[in-house]
Amino acid sequence: MIIICPSCQARYKFDEAKLGDRPRAKTRCAKCGGTIEIENPTHSSLTLPPGALAPSPPTPISPEREETTARRNPMGDPGATITGRDLHKMGMLELPKDKRFSLAIIQGAATGQIYPINKTRTTIGRAGQDINLDDPEASRQHAVLEILNDTAILRDLESTNGTFIELERIEQQVLTNQHEFRIGSHVLMFIVTDVE
């Protein structure tokens, strides 16, 4: 199914099977950050006579348990906003099958290293990330690359020294094939190749 951001009209392909038996979900637009509500098409076609489902009495939950439940299962609260990060963690987003993505280091101590991108959310930093840069100017959690359908977005994770494209410090930027960015003393190139 195709979902459309009501704010900026960006279009995304979404696999409705990922909704399972949930009637709806929410996500954030990768371009403008607006909220997109996703209705499960299998539920919207289901009509029941009035009163067919009697409301169940609410079950009291302690505030501590409610907080941990909400943290563990963001979809549990129908009024909660589901972020792209939540969808990535829940495995509801997949990389396009017809493209291959990678990051190549073209300047810095690790010049020549190529990192295949095989997840929709890849973290970059000095230590403990999907891509680790041995660079004292890189923060431990420096930036994240998120891929949603054909759109790749690089986001700075409030790093100390920043993420740069050319001479401009960025908070987030849509990347296209062979787009270059700098973290510390390393320059990385985002590469997209078509899969036959």
Order of alpha helices (4+ residues) and beta strands (2+ residues): beta-beta-beta-beta-alpha-alpha-alpha-beta-beta-beta-beta-beta-beta-beta-beta-beta-beta-beta
